[in-house]
């Protein structure tokens, strides 16, 4: 039996027709786990499911068309577009997002990746890697990791993580796999694919919360050969992934300067800009950012992500963004923005309110609109348990084209 949560509302402003799209004709017909296993490399805050990207890429582009994602995040659009044989381009200013997206920008052969893992494992055990894990700078990390695991993680950080923008494609893939299993839940029998004590795999939870929770529940910090866990995760991901010759282009950079990076005319720009004052991407991923060499709030703030706007700043940011991407669009281009909203927030429909105020200042027409209520059971933050956020309840997709 269909419920309101199974139905997508579609409005076409050209015809003023509003319709309910049945579940079987949209992305709602698939679970959040649908899609190629490469999508599962790492969880990401505010990620939309591959089935949603799949729907819009198929609906608004053809094979060999150019598809661009200007806020690539974990690389969902990039990977799905690549698998659908589009010429795919993506950019993100967040180093964590860049590593994940780059990992999905091409396919890898299992044997080659496993050989490279063995290289790093051998180097670790033969190098007598010296680091004082009892230095106070590691006090926070020792809340989450055993001394044995932390020592190995620091080795990976020094050799791959801090060099994320200089390493090879295979090393980047290994780094992305590592980021994906930095922390997560442990099974009741004590088994875990993750390096940490049992916690959320979605968000890097605060030190004080984890310290208190760990003491109250007698959590165990596993001691592993973490190279074996990386090896096992690579096999799990790649054995069930499609090998695709199509390679996407990914850049570490600012979407507000997109023309500096790509000289293209996209058929489709499909992306999810930062949400209004809802998500701090670096704070919620602080352990993974540490792996990439960003050791504190100052390091993370220096990235200058546009992810903590008040309404006026958000309006200015989105105006500048739309003006910038307009320079690479033509009449055949469709721009689709995925916007997260929440019915229980003080400012619901914030994008609609903003659009009413800026639409005369930007060269785009709003042609179509889709609305998708998200059930709590399908939210990525459910791994947080009682601390799972209840804010983002609705995904809204806005379809634009250039004014004539």
Secondary structure, 3 states (H helix, E strand, C coil): CCCHHHCEEEEECCCCEEEEECHHHCHHHCCCCCCCHHHHCCCCCCCCCHHHHHHHHHHHCCCCCEEEECCCCCCHHHHHHHHCCCEEEEEECCHHHHHHHHHCCCCCCHHHHHHHHHHHHHHHHHHCCCCCCCCHHHCCHHHCCCHHHHHHHHHHHHHCHHHCCCCCHHHHHHHHHHHHCCCECCCCCCCCCCCCCECCCCCCCCHHHHHHHHHHHCCCCCCCCHHHHHHHHHHHHHHCCCCCCCCCEEEECCHHHHHHCCCCCCCEEEECCCCCCCCCCCHHHHHHHHHCCCCCHHHHHCCCCCCCCCHHHHHHHHHHHHHHHHCCCCCCCEEEEEEEECCCCCCCCHHHHHHHHHCCCCCEEEEEEEEEECCHHHCHHHHHHHHCCCCCCEEEEEEEEECC
